[in-house]
Amino acid sequence: QSTRILKALESRKLIKTVKSVAAARKKVYMLYDLEPDQSVTGGAWYSDQEFESEFVEVLNQQCYKYLEEKKSRAEKSRFDAAVKLNMAFASSKEIWQYITELGISKVKLGQKEIE
C-alpha cells in the first residue's frame, strides 16, 4: 500500500526519487521542487552513484599545470627570492577561476570543490 501511495505522489509531482551515494540500494524520496544536498548526491565528484575518477584526474592535471606555469614564470623573473616565491603562490580562488575559464567541467564547481 505504501508503494501505491508513493507512486501516486510521484505522478502528481509532489515527491521524486533521488539517487543517494550513501544508500545505493535504497530509494530516497524528497519534495519534488527541492534539490538534493551534495551529501546525498555526492556533488561534482559523482555521476549516477559512480565516482568520477577520470574527471578528478583531469582537474588534478590542470591544477598542476597551472601551478607549474606560475612557478616557471616566477623563476624566469628578475626579482629577488621573496618576490619570486610570492609570484609562484596561487590561491584556491585563482585556481578555481582558471578551471572555470577552461570550461572542462559539465557541473558548476565552487571554490570549495577546488580546495
Phi and psi restraints in degrees (range 20) as a CNS / XPLOR table:
assign (resid 1 and name C) (resid 2 and name N)
       (resid 2 and name CA) (resid 2 and name C) 1.0 -66.0 20.0 2
assign (resid 2 and name N) (resid 2 and name CA)
       (resid 2 and name C) (resid 3 and name N) 1.0 -33.4 20.0 2
assign (resid 2 and name C) (resid 3 and name N)
       (resid 3 and name CA) (resid 3 and name C) 1.0 -62.3 20.0 2
assign (resid 3 and name N) (resid 3 and name CA)
       (resid 3 and name C) (resid 4 and name N) 1.0 -42.4 20.0 2
assign (resid 3 and name C) (resid 4 and name N)
       (resid 4 and name CA) (resid 4 and name C) 1.0 -64.9 20.0 2
assign (resid 4 and name N) (resid 4 and name CA)
       (resid 4 and name C) (resid 5 and name N) 1.0 -40.9 20.0 2
assign (resid 4 and name C) (resid 5 and name N)
       (resid 5 and name CA) (resid 5 and name C) 1.0 -64.4 20.0 2
assign (resid 5 and name N) (resid 5 and name CA)
       (resid 5 and name C) (resid 6 and name N) 1.0 -44.9 20.0 2
assign (resid 5 and name C) (resid 6 and name N)
       (resid 6 and name CA) (resid 6 and name C) 1.0 -62.1 20.0 2
assign (resid 6 and name N) (resid 6 and name CA)
       (resid 6 and name C) (resid 7 and name N) 1.0 -42.6 20.0 2
assign (resid 6 and name C) (resid 7 and name N)
       (resid 7 and name CA) (resid 7 and name C) 1.0 -63.1 20.0 2
assign (resid 7 and name N) (resid 7 and name CA)
       (resid 7 and name C) (resid 8 and name N) 1.0 -38.4 20.0 2
assign (resid 7 and name C) (resid 8 and name N)
       (resid 8 and name CA) (resid 8 and name C) 1.0 -65.3 20.0 2
assign (resid 8 and name N) (resid 8 and name CA)
       (resid 8 and name C) (resid 9 and name N) 1.0 -42.4 20.0 2
assign (resid 8 and name C) (resid 9 and name N)
       (resid 9 and name CA) (resid 9 and name C) 1.0 -65.4 20.0 2
assign (resid 9 and name N) (resid 9 and name CA)
       (resid 9 and name C) (resid 10 and name N) 1.0 -37.4 20.0 2
assign (resid 9 and name C) (resid 10 and name N)
       (resid 10 and name CA) (resid 10 and name C) 1.0 -66.8 20.0 2
assign (resid 10 and name N) (resid 10 and name CA)
       (resid 10 and name C) (resid 11 and name N) 1.0 -42.5 20.0 2
assign (resid 10 and name C) (resid 11 and name N)
       (resid 11 and name CA) (resid 11 and name C) 1.0 -66.6 20.0 2
assign (resid 11 and name N) (resid 11 and name CA)
       (resid 11 and name C) (resid 12 and name N) 1.0 -28.5 20.0 2
assign (resid 11 and name C) (resid 12 and name N)
       (resid 12 and name CA) (resid 12 and name C) 1.0 -88.0 20.0 2
assign (resid 12 and name N) (resid 12 and name CA)
       (resid 12 and name C) (resid 13 and name N) 1.0 5.5 20.0 2
assign (resid 12 and name C) (resid 13 and name N)
       (resid 13 and name CA) (resid 13 and name C) 1.0 56.3 20.0 2
assign (resid 13 and name N) (resid 13 and name CA)
       (resid 13 and name C) (resid 14 and name N) 1.0 42.2 20.0 2
assign (resid 13 and name C) (resid 14 and name N)
       (resid 14 and name CA) (resid 14 and name C) 1.0 -97.3 20.0 2
assign (resid 14 and name N) (resid 14 and name CA)
       (resid 14 and name C) (resid 15 and name N) 1.0 -31.3 20.0 2
assign (resid 14 and name C) (resid 15 and name N)
       (resid 15 and name CA) (resid 15 and name C) 1.0 -134.3 20.0 2
assign (resid 15 and name N) (resid 15 and name CA)
       (resid 15 and name C) (resid 16 and name N) 1.0 166.0 20.0 2
assign (resid 15 and name C) (resid 16 and name N)
       (resid 16 and name CA) (resid 16 and name C) 1.0 -144.2 20.0 2
assign (resid 16 and name N) (resid 16 and name CA)
       (resid 16 and name C) (resid 17 and name N) 1.0 158.4 20.0 2
assign (resid 16 and name C) (resid 17 and name N)
       (resid 17 and name CA) (resid 17 and name C) 1.0 -88.6 20.0 2
assign (resid 17 and name N) (resid 17 and name CA)
       (resid 17 and name C) (resid 18 and name N) 1.0 136.7 20.0 2
assign (resid 17 and name C) (resid 18 and name N)
       (resid 18 and name CA) (resid 18 and name C) 1.0 -124.6 20.0 2
assign (resid 18 and name N) (resid 18 and name CA)
       (resid 18 and name C) (resid 19 and name N) 1.0 134.9 20.0 2
assign (resid 18 and name C) (resid 19 and name N)
       (resid 19 and name CA) (resid 19 and name C) 1.0 -78.6 20.0 2
assign (resid 19 and name N) (resid 19 and name CA)
       (resid 19 and name C) (resid 20 and name N) 1.0 129.2 20.0 2
assign (resid 19 and name C) (resid 20 and name N)
       (resid 20 and name CA) (resid 20 and name C) 1.0 -111.4 20.0 2
assign (resid 20 and name N) (resid 20 and name CA)
       (resid 20 and name C) (resid 21 and name N) 1.0 133.9 20.0 2
assign (resid 20 and name C) (resid 21 and name N)
       (resid 21 and name CA) (resid 21 and name C) 1.0 -73.6 20.0 2
assign (resid 21 and name N) (resid 21 and name CA)
       (resid 21 and name C) (resid 22 and name N) 1.0 -25.4 20.0 2
assign (resid 21 and name C) (resid 22 and name N)
       (resid 22 and name CA) (resid 22 and name C) 1.0 -81.0 20.0 2
assign (resid 22 and name N) (resid 22 and name CA)
       (resid 22 and name C) (resid 23 and name N) 1.0 -34.3 20.0 2
assign (resid 22 and name C) (resid 23 and name N)
       (resid 23 and name CA) (resid 23 and name C) 1.0 -123.8 20.0 2
assign (resid 23 and name N) (resid 23 and name CA)
       (resid 23 and name C) (resid 24 and name N) 1.0 73.4 20.0 2
assign (resid 23 and name C) (resid 24 and name N)
       (resid 24 and name CA) (resid 24 and name C) 1.0 -62.9 20.0 2
assign (resid 24 and name N) (resid 24 and name CA)
       (resid 24 and name C) (resid 25 and name N) 1.0 -33.7 20.0 2
assign (resid 24 and name C) (resid 25 and name N)
       (resid 25 and name CA) (resid 25 and name C) 1.0 -92.5 20.0 2
assign (resid 25 and name N) (resid 25 and name CA)
       (resid 25 and name C) (resid 26 and name N) 1.0 -7.3 20.0 2
assign (resid 25 and name C) (resid 26 and name N)
       (resid 26 and name CA) (resid 26 and name C) 1.0 -104.4 20.0 2
assign (resid 26 and name N) (resid 26 and name CA)
       (resid 26 and name C) (resid 27 and name N) 1.0 148.6 20.0 2
assign (resid 26 and name C) (resid 27 and name N)
       (resid 27 and name CA) (resid 27 and name C) 1.0 -85.9 20.0 2
assign (resid 27 and name N) (resid 27 and name CA)
       (resid 27 and name C) (resid 28 and name N) 1.0 133.5 20.0 2
assign (resid 27 and name C) (resid 28 and name N)
       (resid 28 and name CA) (resid 28 and name C) 1.0 -114.7 20.0 2
assign (resid 28 and name N) (resid 28 and name CA)
       (resid 28 and name C) (resid 29 and name N) 1.0 129.8 20.0 2
assign (resid 28 and name C) (resid 29 and name N)
       (resid 29 and name CA) (resid 29 and name C) 1.0 -112.7 20.0 2
assign (resid 29 and name N) (resid 29 and name CA)
       (resid 29 and name C) (resid 30 and name N) 1.0 148.1 20.0 2
assign (resid 29 and name C) (resid 30 and name N)
       (resid 30 and name CA) (resid 30 and name C) 1.0 -149.7 20.0 2
assign (resid 30 and name N) (resid 30 and name CA)
       (resid 30 and name C) (resid 31 and name N) 1.0 166.5 20.0 2
assign (resid 30 and name C) (resid 31 and name N)
       (resid 31 and name CA) (resid 31 and name C) 1.0 -58.3 20.0 2
assign (resid 31 and name N) (resid 31 and name CA)
       (resid 31 and name C) (resid 32 and name N) 1.0 141.9 20.0 2
assign (resid 31 and name C) (resid 32 and name N)
       (resid 32 and name CA) (resid 32 and name C) 1.0 -59.6 20.0 2
assign (resid 32 and name N) (resid 32 and name CA)
       (resid 32 and name C) (resid 33 and name N) 1.0 -40.6 20.0 2
assign (resid 32 and name C) (resid 33 and name N)
       (resid 33 and name CA) (resid 33 and name C) 1.0 -83.8 20.0 2
assign (resid 33 and name N) (resid 33 and name CA)
       (resid 33 and name C) (resid 34 and name N) 1.0 -2.7 20.0 2
assign (resid 33 and name C) (resid 34 and name N)
       (resid 34 and name CA) (resid 34 and name C) 1.0 -94.4 20.0 2
assign (resid 34 and name N) (resid 34 and name CA)
       (resid 34 and name C) (resid 35 and name N) 1.0 153.5 20.0 2
assign (resid 34 and name C) (resid 35 and name N)
       (resid 35 and name CA) (resid 35 and name C) 1.0 -100.8 20.0 2
assign (resid 35 and name N) (resid 35 and name CA)
       (resid 35 and name C) (resid 36 and name N) 1.0 136.8 20.0 2
assign (resid 35 and name C) (resid 36 and name N)
       (resid 36 and name CA) (resid 36 and name C) 1.0 -68.8 20.0 2
assign (resid 36 and name N) (resid 36 and name CA)
       (resid 36 and name C) (resid 37 and name N) 1.0 149.6 20.0 2
assign (resid 36 and name C) (resid 37 and name N)
       (resid 37 and name CA) (resid 37 and name C) 1.0 -70.2 20.0 2
assign (resid 37 and name N) (resid 37 and name CA)
       (resid 37 and name C) (resid 38 and name N) 1.0 155.1 20.0 2
assign (resid 37 and name C) (resid 38 and name N)
       (resid 38 and name CA) (resid 38 and name C) 1.0 -62.2 20.0 2
assign (resid 38 and name N) (resid 38 and name CA)
       (resid 38 and name C) (resid 39 and name N) 1.0 -26.0 20.0 2
assign (resid 38 and name C) (resid 39 and name N)
       (resid 39 and name CA) (resid 39 and name C) 1.0 -66.4 20.0 2
assign (resid 39 and name N) (resid 39 and name CA)
       (resid 39 and name C) (resid 40 and name N) 1.0 -22.3 20.0 2
assign (resid 39 and name C) (resid 40 and name N)
       (resid 40 and name CA) (resid 40 and name C) 1.0 -87.5 20.0 2
assign (resid 40 and name N) (resid 40 and name CA)
       (resid 40 and name C) (resid 41 and name N) 1.0 -47.3 20.0 2
assign (resid 40 and name C) (resid 41 and name N)
       (resid 41 and name CA) (resid 41 and name C) 1.0 -87.7 20.0 2
assign (resid 41 and name N) (resid 41 and name CA)
       (resid 41 and name C) (resid 42 and name N) 1.0 -18.8 20.0 2
assign (resid 41 and name C) (resid 42 and name N)
       (resid 42 and name CA) (resid 42 and name C) 1.0 92.4 20.0 2
assign (resid 42 and name N) (resid 42 and name CA)
       (resid 42 and name C) (resid 43 and name N) 1.0 -5.8 20.0 2
assign (resid 42 and name C) (resid 43 and name N)
       (resid 43 and name CA) (resid 43 and name C) 1.0 69.0 20.0 2
assign (resid 43 and name N) (resid 43 and name CA)
       (resid 43 and name C) (resid 44 and name N) 1.0 -148.8 20.0 2
assign (resid 43 and name C) (resid 44 and name N)
       (resid 44 and name CA) (resid 44 and name C) 1.0 -67.1 20.0 2
assign (resid 44 and name N) (resid 44 and name CA)
       (resid 44 and name C) (resid 45 and name N) 1.0 -18.9 20.0 2
assign (resid 44 and name C) (resid 45 and name N)
       (resid 45 and name CA) (resid 45 and name C) 1.0 -88.0 20.0 2
assign (resid 45 and name N) (resid 45 and name CA)
       (resid 45 and name C) (resid 46 and name N) 1.0 -4.1 20.0 2
assign (resid 45 and name C) (resid 46 and name N)
       (resid 46 and name CA) (resid 46 and name C) 1.0 -126.1 20.0 2
assign (resid 46 and name N) (resid 46 and name CA)
       (resid 46 and name C) (resid 47 and name N) 1.0 145.3 20.0 2
assign (resid 46 and name C) (resid 47 and name N)
       (resid 47 and name CA) (resid 47 and name C) 1.0 -138.1 20.0 2
assign (resid 47 and name N) (resid 47 and name CA)
       (resid 47 and name C) (resid 48 and name N) 1.0 121.5 20.0 2
assign (resid 47 and name C) (resid 48 and name N)
       (resid 48 and name CA) (resid 48 and name C) 1.0 50.3 20.0 2
assign (resid 48 and name N) (resid 48 and name CA)
       (resid 48 and name C) (resid 49 and name N) 1.0 46.8 20.0 2
assign (resid 48 and name C) (resid 49 and name N)
       (resid 49 and name CA) (resid 49 and name C) 1.0 66.6 20.0 2
assign (resid 49 and name N) (resid 49 and name CA)
       (resid 49 and name C) (resid 50 and name N) 1.0 12.0 20.0 2
assign (resid 49 and name C) (resid 50 and name N)
       (resid 50 and name CA) (resid 50 and name C) 1.0 -108.9 20.0 2
assign (resid 50 and name N) (resid 50 and name CA)
       (resid 50 and name C) (resid 51 and name N) 1.0 132.3 20.0 2
assign (resid 50 and name C) (resid 51 and name N)
       (resid 51 and name CA) (resid 51 and name C) 1.0 -68.7 20.0 2
assign (resid 51 and name N) (resid 51 and name CA)
       (resid 51 and name C) (resid 52 and name N) 1.0 128.6 20.0 2
assign (resid 51 and name C) (resid 52 and name N)
       (resid 52 and name CA) (resid 52 and name C) 1.0 -87.8 20.0 2
assign (resid 52 and name N) (resid 52 and name CA)
       (resid 52 and name C) (resid 53 and name N) 1.0 73.7 20.0 2
assign (resid 52 and name C) (resid 53 and name N)
       (resid 53 and name CA) (resid 53 and name C) 1.0 -65.1 20.0 2
assign (resid 53 and name N) (resid 53 and name CA)
       (resid 53 and name C) (resid 54 and name N) 1.0 -34.5 20.0 2
assign (resid 53 and name C) (resid 54 and name N)
       (resid 54 and name CA) (resid 54 and name C) 1.0 -65.2 20.0 2
assign (resid 54 and name N) (resid 54 and name CA)
       (resid 54 and name C) (resid 55 and name N) 1.0 -41.8 20.0 2
assign (resid 54 and name C) (resid 55 and name N)
       (resid 55 and name CA) (resid 55 and name C) 1.0 -62.9 20.0 2
assign (resid 55 and name N) (resid 55 and name CA)
       (resid 55 and name C) (resid 56 and name N) 1.0 -43.2 20.0 2
assign (resid 55 and name C) (resid 56 and name N)
       (resid 56 and name CA) (resid 56 and name C) 1.0 -63.4 20.0 2
assign (resid 56 and name N) (resid 56 and name CA)
       (resid 56 and name C) (resid 57 and name N) 1.0 -40.2 20.0 2
assign (resid 56 and name C) (resid 57 and name N)
       (resid 57 and name CA) (resid 57 and name C) 1.0 -65.0 20.0 2
assign (resid 57 and name N) (resid 57 and name CA)
       (resid 57 and name C) (resid 58 and name N) 1.0 -41.6 20.0 2
assign (resid 57 and name C) (resid 58 and name N)
       (resid 58 and name CA) (resid 58 and name C) 1.0 -62.4 20.0 2
assign (resid 58 and name N) (resid 58 and name CA)
       (resid 58 and name C) (resid 59 and name N) 1.0 -44.2 20.0 2
assign (resid 58 and name C) (resid 59 and name N)
       (resid 59 and name CA) (resid 59 and name C) 1.0 -61.8 20.0 2
assign (resid 59 and name N) (resid 59 and name CA)
       (resid 59 and name C) (resid 60 and name N) 1.0 -43.1 20.0 2
assign (resid 59 and name C) (resid 60 and name N)
       (resid 60 and name CA) (resid 60 and name C) 1.0 -59.5 20.0 2
assign (resid 60 and name N) (resid 60 and name CA)
       (resid 60 and name C) (resid 61 and name N) 1.0 -46.1 20.0 2
assign (resid 60 and name C) (resid 61 and name N)
       (resid 61 and name CA) (resid 61 and name C) 1.0 -62.2 20.0 2
assign (resid 61 and name N) (resid 61 and name CA)
       (resid 61 and name C) (resid 62 and name N) 1.0 -42.5 20.0 2
assign (resid 61 and name C) (resid 62 and name N)
       (resid 62 and name CA) (resid 62 and name C) 1.0 -68.7 20.0 2
assign (resid 62 and name N) (resid 62 and name CA)
       (resid 62 and name C) (resid 63 and name N) 1.0 -38.4 20.0 2
assign (resid 62 and name C) (resid 63 and name N)
       (resid 63 and name CA) (resid 63 and name C) 1.0 -63.3 20.0 2
assign (resid 63 and name N) (resid 63 and name CA)
       (resid 63 and name C) (resid 64 and name N) 1.0 -44.0 20.0 2
assign (resid 63 and name C) (resid 64 and name N)
       (resid 64 and name CA) (resid 64 and name C) 1.0 -61.9 20.0 2
assign (resid 64 and name N) (resid 64 and name CA)
       (resid 64 and name C) (resid 65 and name N) 1.0 -43.7 20.0 2
assign (resid 64 and name C) (resid 65 and name N)
       (resid 65 and name CA) (resid 65 and name C) 1.0 -58.9 20.0 2
assign (resid 65 and name N) (resid 65 and name CA)
       (resid 65 and name C) (resid 66 and name N) 1.0 -45.1 20.0 2
assign (resid 65 and name C) (resid 66 and name N)
       (resid 66 and name CA) (resid 66 and name C) 1.0 -61.0 20.0 2
assign (resid 66 and name N) (resid 66 and name CA)
       (resid 66 and name C) (resid 67 and name N) 1.0 -46.5 20.0 2
assign (resid 66 and name C) (resid 67 and name N)
       (resid 67 and name CA) (resid 67 and name C) 1.0 -65.7 20.0 2
assign (resid 67 and name N) (resid 67 and name CA)
       (resid 67 and name C) (resid 68 and name N) 1.0 -38.4 20.0 2
assign (resid 67 and name C) (resid 68 and name N)
       (resid 68 and name CA) (resid 68 and name C) 1.0 -64.8 20.0 2
assign (resid 68 and name N) (resid 68 and name CA)
       (resid 68 and name C) (resid 69 and name N) 1.0 -39.9 20.0 2
assign (resid 68 and name C) (resid 69 and name N)
       (resid 69 and name CA) (resid 69 and name C) 1.0 -64.8 20.0 2
assign (resid 69 and name N) (resid 69 and name CA)
       (resid 69 and name C) (resid 70 and name N) 1.0 -41.8 20.0 2
assign (resid 69 and name C) (resid 70 and name N)
       (resid 70 and name CA) (resid 70 and name C) 1.0 -63.3 20.0 2
assign (resid 70 and name N) (resid 70 and name CA)
       (resid 70 and name C) (resid 71 and name N) 1.0 -42.6 20.0 2
assign (resid 70 and name C) (resid 71 and name N)
       (resid 71 and name CA) (resid 71 and name C) 1.0 -63.3 20.0 2
assign (resid 71 and name N) (resid 71 and name CA)
       (resid 71 and name C) (resid 72 and name N) 1.0 -43.6 20.0 2
assign (resid 71 and name C) (resid 72 and name N)
       (resid 72 and name CA) (resid 72 and name C) 1.0 -62.9 20.0 2
assign (resid 72 and name N) (resid 72 and name CA)
       (resid 72 and name C) (resid 73 and name N) 1.0 -43.9 20.0 2
assign (resid 72 and name C) (resid 73 and name N)
       (resid 73 and name CA) (resid 73 and name C) 1.0 -63.1 20.0 2
assign (resid 73 and name N) (resid 73 and name CA)
       (resid 73 and name C) (resid 74 and name N) 1.0 -39.6 20.0 2
assign (resid 73 and name C) (resid 74 and name N)
       (resid 74 and name CA) (resid 74 and name C) 1.0 -65.3 20.0 2
assign (resid 74 and name N) (resid 74 and name CA)
       (resid 74 and name C) (resid 75 and name N) 1.0 -43.0 20.0 2
assign (resid 74 and name C) (resid 75 and name N)
       (resid 75 and name CA) (resid 75 and name C) 1.0 -65.1 20.0 2
assign (resid 75 and name N) (resid 75 and name CA)
       (resid 75 and name C) (resid 76 and name N) 1.0 -32.2 20.0 2
assign (resid 75 and name C) (resid 76 and name N)
       (resid 76 and name CA) (resid 76 and name C) 1.0 -79.9 20.0 2
assign (resid 76 and name N) (resid 76 and name CA)
       (resid 76 and name C) (resid 77 and name N) 1.0 -13.1 20.0 2
assign (resid 76 and name C) (resid 77 and name N)
       (resid 77 and name CA) (resid 77 and name C) 1.0 -72.4 20.0 2
assign (resid 77 and name N) (resid 77 and name CA)
       (resid 77 and name C) (resid 78 and name N) 1.0 165.3 20.0 2
assign (resid 77 and name C) (resid 78 and name N)
       (resid 78 and name CA) (resid 78 and name C) 1.0 -103.2 20.0 2
assign (resid 78 and name N) (resid 78 and name CA)
       (resid 78 and name C) (resid 79 and name N) 1.0 20.2 20.0 2
assign (resid 78 and name C) (resid 79 and name N)
       (resid 79 and name CA) (resid 79 and name C) 1.0 -86.1 20.0 2
assign (resid 79 and name N) (resid 79 and name CA)
       (resid 79 and name C) (resid 80 and name N) 1.0 170.1 20.0 2
assign (resid 79 and name C) (resid 80 and name N)
       (resid 80 and name CA) (resid 80 and name C) 1.0 -74.1 20.0 2
assign (resid 80 and name N) (resid 80 and name CA)
       (resid 80 and name C) (resid 81 and name N) 1.0 172.8 20.0 2
assign (resid 80 and name C) (resid 81 and name N)
       (resid 81 and name CA) (resid 81 and name C) 1.0 -59.4 20.0 2
assign (resid 81 and name N) (resid 81 and name CA)
       (resid 81 and name C) (resid 82 and name N) 1.0 -39.2 20.0 2
assign (resid 81 and name C) (resid 82 and name N)
       (resid 82 and name CA) (resid 82 and name C) 1.0 -65.8 20.0 2
assign (resid 82 and name N) (resid 82 and name CA)
       (resid 82 and name C) (resid 83 and name N) 1.0 -41.8 20.0 2
assign (resid 82 and name C) (resid 83 and name N)
       (resid 83 and name CA) (resid 83 and name C) 1.0 -67.7 20.0 2
assign (resid 83 and name N) (resid 83 and name CA)
       (resid 83 and name C) (resid 84 and name N) 1.0 -41.5 20.0 2
assign (resid 83 and name C) (resid 84 and name N)
       (resid 84 and name CA) (resid 84 and name C) 1.0 -60.2 20.0 2
assign (resid 84 and name N) (resid 84 and name CA)
       (resid 84 and name C) (resid 85 and name N) 1.0 -42.9 20.0 2
assign (resid 84 and name C) (resid 85 and name N)
       (resid 85 and name CA) (resid 85 and name C) 1.0 -60.9 20.0 2
assign (resid 85 and name N) (resid 85 and name CA)
       (resid 85 and name C) (resid 86 and name N) 1.0 -43.5 20.0 2
assign (resid 85 and name C) (resid 86 and name N)
       (resid 86 and name CA) (resid 86 and name C) 1.0 -65.3 20.0 2
assign (resid 86 and name N) (resid 86 and name CA)
       (resid 86 and name C) (resid 87 and name N) 1.0 -38.5 20.0 2
assign (resid 86 and name C) (resid 87 and name N)
       (resid 87 and name CA) (resid 87 and name C) 1.0 -66.4 20.0 2
assign (resid 87 and name N) (resid 87 and name CA)
       (resid 87 and name C) (resid 88 and name N) 1.0 -31.4 20.0 2
assign (resid 87 and name C) (resid 88 and name N)
       (resid 88 and name CA) (resid 88 and name C) 1.0 -78.8 20.0 2
assign (resid 88 and name N) (resid 88 and name CA)
       (resid 88 and name C) (resid 89 and name N) 1.0 -19.5 20.0 2
assign (resid 88 and name C) (resid 89 and name N)
       (resid 89 and name CA) (resid 89 and name C) 1.0 -69.8 20.0 2
assign (resid 89 and name N) (resid 89 and name CA)
       (resid 89 and name C) (resid 90 and name N) 1.0 141.8 20.0 2
assign (resid 89 and name C) (resid 90 and name N)
       (resid 90 and name CA) (resid 90 and name C) 1.0 -134.1 20.0 2
assign (resid 90 and name N) (resid 90 and name CA)
       (resid 90 and name C) (resid 91 and name N) 1.0 130.6 20.0 2
assign (resid 90 and name C) (resid 91 and name N)
       (resid 91 and name CA) (resid 91 and name C) 1.0 -80.1 20.0 2
assign (resid 91 and name N) (resid 91 and name CA)
       (resid 91 and name C) (resid 92 and name N) 1.0 163.1 20.0 2
assign (resid 91 and name C) (resid 92 and name N)
       (resid 92 and name CA) (resid 92 and name C) 1.0 -63.1 20.0 2
assign (resid 92 and name N) (resid 92 and name CA)
       (resid 92 and name C) (resid 93 and name N) 1.0 -30.3 20.0 2
assign (resid 92 and name C) (resid 93 and name N)
       (resid 93 and name CA) (resid 93 and name C) 1.0 -66.3 20.0 2
assign (resid 93 and name N) (resid 93 and name CA)
       (resid 93 and name C) (resid 94 and name N) 1.0 -41.7 20.0 2
assign (resid 93 and name C) (resid 94 and name N)
       (resid 94 and name CA) (resid 94 and name C) 1.0 -63.3 20.0 2
assign (resid 94 and name N) (resid 94 and name CA)
       (resid 94 and name C) (resid 95 and name N) 1.0 -42.7 20.0 2
assign (resid 94 and name C) (resid 95 and name N)
       (resid 95 and name CA) (resid 95 and name C) 1.0 -66.5 20.0 2
assign (resid 95 and name N) (resid 95 and name CA)
       (resid 95 and name C) (resid 96 and name N) 1.0 -41.5 20.0 2
assign (resid 95 and name C) (resid 96 and name N)
       (resid 96 and name CA) (resid 96 and name C) 1.0 -60.1 20.0 2
assign (resid 96 and name N) (resid 96 and name CA)
       (resid 96 and name C) (resid 97 and name N) 1.0 -44.2 20.0 2
assign (resid 96 and name C) (resid 97 and name N)
       (resid 97 and name CA) (resid 97 and name C) 1.0 -61.9 20.0 2
assign (resid 97 and name N) (resid 97 and name CA)
       (resid 97 and name C) (resid 98 and name N) 1.0 -41.7 20.0 2
assign (resid 97 and name C) (resid 98 and name N)
       (resid 98 and name CA) (resid 98 and name C) 1.0 -60.7 20.0 2
assign (resid 98 and name N) (resid 98 and name CA)
       (resid 98 and name C) (resid 99 and name N) 1.0 -49.2 20.0 2
assign (resid 98 and name C) (resid 99 and name N)
       (resid 99 and name CA) (resid 99 and name C) 1.0 -62.6 20.0 2
assign (resid 99 and name N) (resid 99 and name CA)
       (resid 99 and name C) (resid 100 and name N) 1.0 -41.1 20.0 2
assign (resid 99 and name C) (resid 100 and name N)
       (resid 100 and name CA) (resid 100 and name C) 1.0 -63.4 20.0 2
assign (resid 100 and name N) (resid 100 and name CA)
       (resid 100 and name C) (resid 101 and name N) 1.0 -44.1 20.0 2
assign (resid 100 and name C) (resid 101 and name N)
       (resid 101 and name CA) (resid 101 and name C) 1.0 -65.3 20.0 2
assign (resid 101 and name N) (resid 101 and name CA)
       (resid 101 and name C) (resid 102 and name N) 1.0 -30.3 20.0 2
assign (resid 101 and name C) (resid 102 and name N)
       (resid 102 and name CA) (resid 102 and name C) 1.0 -65.4 20.0 2
assign (resid 102 and name N) (resid 102 and name CA)
       (resid 102 and name C) (resid 103 and name N) 1.0 -31.3 20.0 2
assign (resid 102 and name C) (resid 103 and name N)
       (resid 103 and name CA) (resid 103 and name C) 1.0 69.8 20.0 2
assign (resid 103 and name N) (resid 103 and name CA)
       (resid 103 and name C) (resid 104 and name N) 1.0 30.6 20.0 2
assign (resid 103 and name C) (resid 104 and name N)
       (resid 104 and name CA) (resid 104 and name C) 1.0 -87.5 20.0 2
assign (resid 104 and name N) (resid 104 and name CA)
       (resid 104 and name C) (resid 105 and name N) 1.0 -6.6 20.0 2
assign (resid 104 and name C) (resid 105 and name N)
       (resid 105 and name CA) (resid 105 and name C) 1.0 -106.0 20.0 2
assign (resid 105 and name N) (resid 105 and name CA)
       (resid 105 and name C) (resid 106 and name N) 1.0 132.4 20.0 2
assign (resid 105 and name C) (resid 106 and name N)
       (resid 106 and name CA) (resid 106 and name C) 1.0 -77.5 20.0 2
assign (resid 106 and name N) (resid 106 and name CA)
       (resid 106 and name C) (resid 107 and name N) 1.0 -24.3 20.0 2
assign (resid 106 and name C) (resid 107 and name N)
       (resid 107 and name CA) (resid 107 and name C) 1.0 -104.3 20.0 2
assign (resid 107 and name N) (resid 107 and name CA)
       (resid 107 and name C) (resid 108 and name N) 1.0 154.0 20.0 2
assign (resid 107 and name C) (resid 108 and name N)
       (resid 108 and name CA) (resid 108 and name C) 1.0 -76.1 20.0 2
assign (resid 108 and name N) (resid 108 and name CA)
       (resid 108 and name C) (resid 109 and name N) 1.0 120.0 20.0 2
assign (resid 108 and name C) (resid 109 and name N)
       (resid 109 and name CA) (resid 109 and name C) 1.0 -98.0 20.0 2
assign (resid 109 and name N) (resid 109 and name CA)
       (resid 109 and name C) (resid 110 and name N) 1.0 140.3 20.0 2
assign (resid 109 and name C) (resid 110 and name N)
       (resid 110 and name CA) (resid 110 and name C) 1.0 -101.4 20.0 2
assign (resid 110 and name N) (resid 110 and name CA)
       (resid 110 and name C) (resid 111 and name N) 1.0 170.9 20.0 2
assign (resid 110 and name C) (resid 111 and name N)
       (resid 111 and name CA) (resid 111 and name C) 1.0 -60.6 20.0 2
assign (resid 111 and name N) (resid 111 and name CA)
       (resid 111 and name C) (resid 112 and name N) 1.0 -32.6 20.0 2
assign (resid 111 and name C) (resid 112 and name N)
       (resid 112 and name CA) (resid 112 and name C) 1.0 -63.5 20.0 2
assign (resid 112 and name N) (resid 112 and name CA)
       (resid 112 and name C) (resid 113 and name N) 1.0 -38.0 20.0 2
assign (resid 112 and name C) (resid 113 and name N)
       (resid 113 and name CA) (resid 113 and name C) 1.0 -66.5 20.0 2
assign (resid 113 and name N) (resid 113 and name CA)
       (resid 113 and name C) (resid 114 and name N) 1.0 -35.6 20.0 2
assign (resid 113 and name C) (resid 114 and name N)
       (resid 114 and name CA) (resid 114 and name C) 1.0 -68.4 20.0 2
assign (resid 114 and name N) (resid 114 and name CA)
       (resid 114 and name C) (resid 115 and name N) 1.0 -37.0 20.0 2
